Amino acid sequence: MRRPITALSLLLALAATPSVAGAPFPCQGGLGGAASYLVAERFEQAVIADPRPEARSEYRMVVRNPHDLPAAVMTGIALRGIVEAPAEPVIVPPHGIAFVPIGHFPLDMSRGRMAPPMLEEVRAAMTIPFCQILDPGPETPSAQRAVPPGGVQVVRDEAAHHIHQRL
């Protein structure tokens, strides 16, 4: 008899929590700098088991851009055990979607020390320090991240302390 009561209380708790799917978040506008928004469609956790030394749980956000211009989004997180995603913005194409990495939890840390955080914990601790709708122009980066002629591109290795520049 306790099982139906527990299941009912769990359903009521889930119904009381606000839904995040389709939640807009503020983004600095392009033309004229007007405030605008992008939409966080959903949050995902993916476990990558192989190869063994790099096994990890990855956390990411699916972002939809309802505008006619591309947007750049970068996330940040300060949560114990989570390694932040590379500090470079992800380009969301006009009227398109993109996967924006939040961070990852190395699975070798879970052996006897701590478990990967729940997706809800990651979503609550995540911040969006940079979001901008890009102005149209020849220097606007494409989704393929082309380097404009004569421009500088910062290339990041997997390790956060390796930063290389390419002309």
N, C-alpha and C positions, 0 to 999 in steps of 0.2 A: 504493500500500500504506500510505502514511502517513495517508491520509484516514480509514480505519476505526479506526486506533489513536487519532487525535485525537478522533474522535467518541466512541469508547469512554471515553477519559479524561474528556471533557466530561460524559458521562452519569454516570460514577462520582463526579465532583466535585459534580454537582447532587444525586445521591442522598445524599452525605455531609453536605450542608448541612441544617440543621433546617428543617422547614416552619413557616411563620408563620401559615398559614391556620387559623383557629379557636384562636389563641393567647390565653389569658386574660391580663388585666393587672389589677393591683390598683386598687380604687376604694373610697373612703371610704363606709361604709354610711349609710343614712338613719336608720331608727328605732334609737336607741341608739348609733349611731356604730360599729357592728361593721364589721370589714373585710370587703369583698366583692370582686367582680370584674365586669368587662365583657369581651367577646370581640372581638378584632381579627380580623374575617373575612378581609380582604384589603387590600392596598395597591395603589393605582392611580396611573398617570401619564397625563394627558390633554393633548394638544397642541391649543391653541386658536389657530388661524392668523389669523382675522379678527375684528375689524378690525386692520389692520396695526400701528398704534401700541401696541395693547394685546396683541399676540401673545405667548403665553407657554406654558410647560409647567407644568401644575398637578399637584400631588401631594396625594393625599388617602387617608384610611383609612376603610374601611367597618367600623362598630362595631355589634355586636349586643348588645342589652340583654335578658338572660334573666329579669329581675326584674319584679315586679308594680308597681313604681314607676318614674317617669321618672328619667333620669340626665343629668348635665351633664358634658361632656368638653371639654377645651381642650388643644391640642398646642403644642409649642414646638420650634424647631430653630435650631441655630447651625451653619450650613454655608455656606461661601463661595459667593456668587452667588444663594442662595435668599432670597427675600423672605418673611418670616413671615406666616402667616395673621393676620387681625384677632384681637386679644386679647379674644375674647368666647367663652364656652362655647357649644357646640352641644348642644341638648336631644335626647336619644335617647328615644323613646317606650317605654312598657312593652312588653316582648316584641316590640320592633320593631328596625329598623336605621336608621342615619343615616350620611351622608357627613360626615366630620370633616376639614376642610381642614388640611393641614400647612404648605403654602407654595407659592410659584410661582417660576419662573425666567424672567425676561423674555428673549424670544428675540432682542431687539436686542443683548443681551450676547454672544450666540454668534457674532456676525459678527467673526471674527478674534481674539477674545479668549479665550473658553472655551466648552466644550460643556456642555449641561445635565447635571447629575449623574445617575448611574444610580439607579434606584428602590431598589436595595439600599443604596446610600450614604445616601440620604435616610432610609430605614427605620432604619439603624444610628445616624444622628445625631439622630433625632427623640426628643423627650421628651414625657411627659404630666404637666405640672406641676399640673393640676387635673382631678380626676375625683371626682364625688360623686353618690351615689344620693340623690335629693331626698325629703324628708319629705312626706307627704300634707298637704294643707291648702289654704286658699283662695289663698295666695300662691304656690303651686307653679306655675311657668311651664308653659305648654302648648307643644306642638311649633310652634305658630304664633307664639309669643313675645308673647302678649297682656300688656299692661301692667295690673297690678291698679289699681283705682281709688285715686287719691291717691298712686300709686307713681311712681318715677322710672325712666326707661329711658335707657340710654346708647346713642346711635346713632353708629356709626362710618362715615365716608366711606371710599372706596377707599384714600386716602392714610392712613398710620398716624398722622400728626401732626394730623389733623383730628378732633377729638372734640367732639360736640355733645350737649347734654342736652335732653330734652324732658319736660315735666311732663304 
